Amino acid sequence: MLLNKGGMGAELADPGPAFRLDEAAATLAYDGIQAALRLHYGRGARGILVRIGRLMWPYLLADASLFLWARLRGARFLPSSWRVKLALELLASLLRGESNNIAVHSLDLDYMIVDHDFSTIKSRDASEPICFVTLGLLQECVYCASGRELDVTETSCRAAGANACEFHIRAD
C-alpha cells in the first residue's frame, strides 16, 4: 500500500531486486519510500526508516567485494575503536560509489561521517534532519564493529538546507 502511495511498484518490497537497481532508479526509490512513509506515518516514520537502515547492513556486506569483506572480518582482532573506524571507512566506500564526496573524520575518540553529495535528497524544505535510513545503517555498522550500541546523531542535513549531511558517532 505504501509503495503504491509513493508511486512505486510492489517489487521493491523484496530487498534482493531492490539492491540491483541502478543509481538513478535507487535514488528515486529511496526518496519515494521515505516521502511515502513520512506522509503516511508523520513523525512516526523515523523509527521505521531507522529500522530499514539497520536491516540494510547485511545486504551491503553481502554485496561488498571480497577484499572489503575480508578486511572487516580480519578487524575483529583489533581494538574496538579501530574496528569502528574500519567499519565506518568500509561503509563510506560502499556508499560513495564512484564519487569521493563521503568522508570519515576522527574527532578525538568520536567520528563524523560527512556526505557532500547525498543525491537522494530532492527537496531542501525539511525543518530538521531526515536521513533516518542512513542513520540506522550507521547504527548497525558501528554496533557490528563494536558489539555495543553507540550514539549516532545526524547533526546537519541537506534536506534542511545544510551543505552536507553530517553524522556524529560518539565512541566513548
C-alpha positions as CSV (number, residue, x, y, z in Angstrom):
1,M,0.0,0.0,0.0
2,L,2.8,2.4,0.9
3,L,4.8,1.6,-2.1
4,N,1.8,2.3,-4.3
5,K,1.1,5.5,-2.4
6,G,4.7,6.6,-3.2
7,G,4.2,5.8,-6.9
8,M,6.4,2.7,-6.8
9,G,5.9,-1.0,-7.7
10,A,5.4,-3.7,-5.1
11,E,8.6,-5.4,-6.4
12,L,10.6,-3.1,-4.1
13,A,9.2,-5.0,-1.1
14,D,11.7,-7.7,-1.8
15,P,15.2,-6.4,-0.9
16,G,17.0,-8.7,-3.3
17,P,15.7,-7.0,-6.5
18,A,15.8,-3.6,-4.8
19,F,19.6,-3.9,-4.3
20,R,20.0,-4.5,-8.1
21,L,18.6,-1.1,-9.1
22,D,20.8,1.3,-11.0
23,E,21.9,4.5,-9.3
24,A,19.1,6.7,-10.7
25,A,16.3,4.2,-10.0
26,A,17.7,3.6,-6.5
27,T,17.7,7.3,-5.8
28,L,14.1,7.7,-6.9
29,A,13.0,4.6,-4.9
30,Y,14.8,5.8,-1.8
31,D,13.3,9.3,-2.0
32,G,9.9,7.9,-2.8
33,I,9.8,5.4,0.0
34,Q,10.9,8.0,2.6
35,A,8.4,10.5,1.3
36,A,5.5,8.0,1.4
37,L,6.4,6.8,4.9
38,R,6.7,10.3,6.2
39,L,3.4,11.3,4.6
40,H,1.6,8.2,6.0
41,Y,3.1,8.0,9.5
42,G,4.2,11.5,10.1
43,R,6.9,11.8,12.8
44,G,6.4,8.1,13.5
45,A,8.1,7.2,10.2
46,R,11.5,7.9,11.9
47,G,11.6,4.6,13.7
48,I,10.5,2.6,10.6
49,L,13.2,4.3,8.5
50,V,15.9,3.8,11.1
51,R,14.9,0.1,11.2
52,I,15.1,-0.2,7.4
53,G,18.6,1.3,7.6
54,R,19.7,-1.2,10.2
55,L,18.3,-4.1,8.1
56,M,20.3,-2.9,5.1
57,W,23.7,-3.6,6.7
58,P,23.8,-7.3,5.9
59,Y,22.7,-6.7,2.4
60,L,25.5,-4.2,1.9
61,L,28.1,-6.6,3.3
62,A,26.8,-9.4,1.0
63,D,27.3,-7.0,-2.0
64,A,30.8,-5.9,-0.9
65,S,33.9,-7.0,-2.7
66,L,35.8,-9.9,-1.2
67,F,38.7,-7.6,-0.3
68,L,36.4,-5.3,1.7
69,W,34.6,-8.2,3.4
70,A,37.9,-9.8,4.3
71,R,39.2,-6.6,5.8
72,L,36.2,-6.3,8.0
73,R,36.3,-9.9,9.1
74,G,40.0,-9.5,10.0
75,A,39.3,-6.5,12.0
76,R,37.7,-8.5,14.9
77,F,41.2,-8.9,16.3
78,L,41.7,-5.1,16.6
79,P,40.7,-2.9,19.5
80,S,37.1,-1.7,19.4
81,S,37.8,1.9,18.4
82,W,39.9,0.7,15.4
83,R,37.1,-1.7,14.4
84,V,34.6,1.1,14.4
85,K,36.8,3.3,12.3
86,L,37.5,0.5,9.8
87,A,33.8,-0.3,9.6
88,L,32.9,3.3,9.0
89,E,35.5,3.5,6.3
90,L,34.1,0.4,4.7
91,L,30.5,1.8,4.8
92,A,31.7,5.1,3.3
93,S,33.4,3.2,0.5
94,L,30.2,1.3,-0.2
95,L,28.0,4.4,-0.1
96,R,30.2,6.7,-2.1
97,G,30.4,4.5,-5.2
98,E,32.2,6.5,-7.9
99,S,32.3,9.8,-6.1
100,N,34.7,10.8,-3.3
101,N,32.2,13.0,-1.5
102,I,31.7,10.9,1.6
103,A,34.4,11.2,4.2
104,V,35.1,9.7,7.7
105,H,36.7,12.1,10.2
106,S,38.2,11.3,13.6
107,L,37.2,13.7,16.4
108,D,39.4,12.6,19.2
109,L,37.5,9.5,20.3
110,D,34.5,10.2,18.2
111,Y,33.9,10.0,14.5
112,M,32.0,12.0,11.9
113,I,30.7,11.0,8.5
114,V,30.2,13.9,6.1
115,D,28.3,13.4,2.8
116,H,28.6,16.3,0.5
117,D,26.9,14.6,-2.4
118,F,23.8,13.0,-1.0
119,S,21.8,12.9,-4.2
120,T,18.8,11.1,-2.8
121,I,17.5,14.2,-1.1
122,K,15.5,16.0,-3.8
123,S,14.0,18.9,-1.7
124,R,15.5,21.3,0.8
125,D,12.4,22.1,2.7
126,A,12.7,19.9,5.8
127,S,12.8,21.6,9.2
128,E,15.1,19.0,10.7
129,P,17.5,16.2,9.5
130,I,15.6,13.4,7.8
131,C,18.3,10.9,6.7
132,F,16.9,8.2,9.0
133,V,17.8,5.3,6.8
134,T,21.4,6.4,6.7
135,L,21.2,6.9,10.5
136,G,20.0,3.3,11.0
137,L,22.7,2.0,8.6
138,L,25.4,3.8,10.6
139,Q,23.9,2.5,13.9
140,E,24.1,-1.1,12.7
141,C,27.5,-0.7,11.2
142,V,29.0,0.6,14.5
143,Y,27.1,-2.0,16.5
144,C,28.5,-4.8,14.5
145,A,32.0,-3.4,14.7
146,S,32.0,-2.6,18.4
147,G,29.5,-5.1,19.9
148,R,27.6,-2.3,21.6
149,E,25.2,0.5,20.8
150,L,26.9,3.8,20.2
151,D,25.2,7.2,20.0
152,V,24.8,8.2,16.3
153,T,23.1,11.5,15.5
154,E,22.6,13.5,12.3
155,T,23.9,17.0,13.1
156,S,23.1,18.6,9.7
157,C,21.1,17.6,6.6
158,R,21.0,18.8,3.0
159,A,17.2,18.5,3.1
160,A,17.2,21.1,5.9
161,G,19.4,23.4,3.8
162,A,22.9,22.5,5.0
163,N,25.8,22.0,2.6
164,A,26.2,18.4,3.7
165,C,24.6,15.6,5.7
166,E,26.8,15.1,8.8
167,F,26.5,12.2,11.3
168,H,28.3,12.3,14.6
169,I,29.3,8.9,16.2
170,R,30.2,9.0,19.9
171,A,32.6,6.2,20.5
172,D,33.2,6.6,24.3
